[in-house]
């Protein structure tokens, strides 16, 4: 485990936000019932990007997770991958500062037009740097930034956070280009309609660049960990590692890969389509959160699953 940025997993028995496997509070299902009765209107989701940072170890791959602080309005105390909303300025990065597949190449897999595809890939790079200190950029196609731990880099990271600096300006000032070739598309999740804060999130995977290390820098989290997908799922099932369905499903998919290179190859062939978990309420007022491939999911919904057989995630309301 490189550097001192990694912390141990929560000890067995540490309380989690919910012992329920889905980690969703009763209020979520209360809002779902109000939506079904026409008492609420679903909010429009914001475009966002998330990056699953991966690295190899002698005992298999490790994924980087942050635990969101309990004070956060969205998904408090949930373990998540680095990511966040698109900044309108993310679309300002021009082709001269772009290495790898051009935005037009990403449009189909990201379900986006050229401008949004450019912004989503840029947001993935920016948010990863903001929340982990890892920058997927370099001065040339065969080079990547080797170290981002100095005071100057930290000042740049903070400037990105307070929006006094755009990613395009940062790259220009440092003579760097965004390395889109280091990212691979993985999934596309849309926050369920009952949530008061919703995101239309594209998931990417990327290898931790050689020479760089993650740092516990995010103001939105209170813990960071490198963990194998299998162990994370075990701790989640035991109620010790709270995670939302997109994180659980992604880790379940990654658990089957022997190394990061295999994940990257799989990313090249991913058939990524939007996944919108839906709450279905029975005549007995029982609410269940379902994925598109599960029995009972509304047949008329336009959002198919992103994989032929994604792991089942069956959820019942309390």
Residue pairs with C-beta under 8 A, 6 or more apart in sequence:
1 57
1 62
1 226
2 55
2 213
3 213
3 214
3 215
5 133
5 213
5 214
5 215
5 216
5 224
6 214
6 224
6 225
6 226
7 216
7 223
7 224
7 225
8 225
9 225
9 227
9 231
9 235
9 240
9 241
10 223
10 235
10 240
10 241
12 238
12 240
13 240
14 240
16 23
16 77
16 239
16 240
16 241
16 242
17 23
17 25
17 76
17 77
17 78
17 242
18 24
18 25
18 239
18 242
19 239
20 318
21 236
21 237
21 239
21 315
22 244
22 245
22 289
22 313
22 315
23 78
23 242
23 243
23 244
24 244
24 289
24 315
26 317
26 318
28 192
28 194
28 195
28 279
29 194
29 279
29 287
29 317
29 318
31 40
31 194
31 195
31 196
32 192
32 193
32 194
32 279
32 281
32 287
33 281
33 285
33 287
34 40
35 41
35 42
35 193
35 194
35 279
36 279
36 281
40 194
42 193
42 194
42 198
43 195
43 196
43 197
43 198
44 198
45 190
45 191
45 198
45 199
45 200
46 85
46 86
46 198
46 199
46 200
47 85
47 86
47 116
47 119
47 120
47 123
47 199
47 200
47 201
48 83
48 84
48 85
48 86
48 123
48 199
48 200
48 201
48 202
49 83
49 84
49 86
49 120
49 121
49 123
49 124
49 127
49 201
49 202
49 203
49 204
50 80
50 81
50 82
50 83
50 124
50 127
50 201
50 202
50 203
50 204
51 81
51 82
51 83
51 124
51 125
51 127
51 128
51 136
51 183
51 203
51 204
51 205
51 206
52 63
52 64
52 81
52 186
52 203
52 204
52 205
52 206
52 250
52 254
53 63
53 64
53 81
53 82
53 128
53 132
53 134
53 206
53 207
53 208
53 214
54 61
54 62
54 63
54 64
54 205
54 206
54 207
54 208
54 254
54 260
54 263
55 61
55 62
55 64
55 207
55 208
55 226
55 260
56 62
56 259
56 260
59 228
60 228
60 230
60 258
60 259
61 228
61 229
61 254
61 257
61 258
61 259
61 260
61 263
62 226
62 227
62 228
63 81
63 226
63 227
63 228
63 229
63 232
63 251
63 254
64 81
64 82
64 132
64 208
64 214
64 224
64 225
64 226
65 79
65 80
65 81
65 224
65 225
65 226
65 227
65 232
65 247
66 79
66 80
66 81
66 82
66 131
66 132
66 218
66 220
66 221
66 223
66 224
67 77
67 78
67 79
67 80
67 221
67 222
67 223
67 224
67 225
67 242
68 74
68 75
68 76
68 77
68 78
68 79
68 80
68 220
68 221
68 222
69 76
69 77
69 220
69 221
69 222
70 76
70 77
70 222
72 220
73 197
74 195
74 197
75 244
77 242
78 242
78 243
78 244
78 247
79 225
79 232
79 241
79 242
79 243
79 247
80 243
80 244
80 247
81 203
81 247
81 250
82 127
82 128
82 130
82 131
82 132
82 218
83 124
83 127
83 128
83 131
83 201
84 123
84 127
84 130
84 131
85 123
85 199
86 116
86 119
86 120
86 123
87 119
87 123
87 126
87 163
87 166
87 167
88 119
89 166
89 167
89 168
90 118
90 119
90 120
90 122
90 123
90 126
90 166
90 167
91 115
91 116
91 118
91 119
91 122
92 166
92 168
93 118
93 122
93 167
93 168
93 171
93 178
94 168
95 102
96 177
97 168
97 171
97 172
97 176
97 177
97 178
98 177
98 178
98 180
99 138
99 140
99 141
99 177
99 178
99 179
99 180
99 181
100 141
100 178
100 179
100 180
100 181
100 182
100 183
101 180
101 181
102 180
103 114
103 115
103 117
103 118
103 121
104 114
104 117
106 112
106 117
106 118
106 120
106 121
106 180
106 185
107 113
107 114
107 117
109 185
109 270
109 272
110 116
110 117
110 120
110 185
110 188
110 202
110 272
111 188
111 272
111 273
111 274
112 120
112 202
120 202
121 178
121 180
121 183
121 204
122 167
122 168
122 178
124 136
124 183
124 202
124 204
125 135
125 136
125 137
125 167
125 178
125 179
125 183
126 160
126 167
128 134
128 135
128 136
128 206
129 135
129 136
129 148
129 157
129 160
130 157
130 160
130 161
130 217
130 218
131 217
131 218
131 220
131 221
132 214
132 215
132 217
132 218
132 224
133 148
133 149
133 153
133 157
133 212
133 213
133 214
133 215
133 217
134 148
134 208
134 209
134 212
134 213
134 214
135 145
135 148
135 153
135 212
136 144
136 178
136 179
136 182
136 183
136 206
136 209
137 144
137 145
137 171
137 176
137 177
137 178
137 179
138 144
138 145
138 176
138 177
138 179
139 175
139 176
139 177
140 177
141 181
144 179
144 182
144 209
144 210
144 211
144 212
145 176
145 209
145 211
145 212
146 209
146 210
146 211
146 212
147 153
147 211
147 212
148 157
148 212
149 213
149 215
154 217
156 165
156 170
156 174
157 217
159 165
159 170
160 166
160 167
160 170
161 219
167 178
170 176
171 177
171 178
182 206
182 207
182 209
183 204
183 205
183 206
184 204
184 205
184 206
184 263
184 264
184 266
184 267
184 268
184 270
185 202
185 203
185 204
185 267
185 270
185 272
186 203
186 204
186 205
186 250
186 253
186 267
186 270
186 272
187 202
187 203
187 246
187 249
187 250
187 270
187 272
187 275
187 306
188 200
188 201
188 202
188 203
188 272
188 273
188 274
188 275
188 306
189 201
189 203
189 245
189 246
189 274
189 275
189 276
189 277
190 198
190 199
190 200
190 201
190 274
190 275
190 276
190 303
191 197
191 198
191 199
191 200
191 201
192 198
192 276
192 277
192 278
192 279
192 289
193 276
193 278
193 279
194 279
200 274
201 246
202 272
203 246
203 250
204 267
205 254
205 263
205 264
205 267
207 260
207 261
207 264
208 214
214 224
214 226
216 223
216 224
218 224
227 235
228 255
229 251
229 252
229 254
229 255
230 255
232 241
232 243
232 251
233 248
233 251
233 252
233 255
235 241
236 242
236 243
236 248
243 251
245 277
245 289
245 291
245 313
245 315
246 275
248 311
248 313
249 291
249 310
249 311
249 313
252 310
252 311
253 307
253 310
253 311
254 263
257 263
257 266
270 306
270 307
271 306
271 307
272 306
273 303
273 304
273 305
273 306
274 303
274 304
274 306
275 291
275 292
275 303
275 304
275 305
275 306
275 310
276 292
276 301
276 303
277 289
277 290
277 291
278 289
278 290
278 297
278 298
278 301
279 287
279 288
279 289
279 290
280 287
280 288
280 290
280 296
280 297
280 298
281 287
282 288
286 316
286 317
287 316
287 317
288 296
288 314
288 315
288 316
288 317
289 313
289 315
290 296
290 297
290 314
290 315
291 297
291 305
291 310
291 312
291 313
292 301
292 303
292 304
292 305
293 305
293 309
293 310
293 312
294 312
294 313
294 314
